[in-house]
């Protein structure tokens, strides 16, 4: 079992967090949040990986002949992609409405949103 995919997932998450913290544009912030969320794809695929395993298609395999990867983890990764795309679309729609209402996407200039 290799630790490399977990390190890649952590690095992608940290890069996205750094971009999110240093962002001066709401569209850039949404993109960085999508990068943070994409690190979960790497993590899920690393958890479900088995060395020497095949796809979980049992029509041509006898039970117990060869190891297969976990199909639940693959389904979770696919669900994660769909949820990430939906969240990104909703956040971009909100940024568009903020831009129309306030005329800017710079978070520092949005004084009406401060508590």
Buried (B, 14 or more C-beta within 10 A) or exposed (E): EEEEBBEBBEEBBEBBBEBBEEBEBBBBBBBBBBBBBBBBBBBBBBBBBEEEEBEEEEEEEEEEEEEBBBEEBBEBBEEBBEEBEEBBEEBBEEBEEBEEEBEEBEBEEBEEEEE
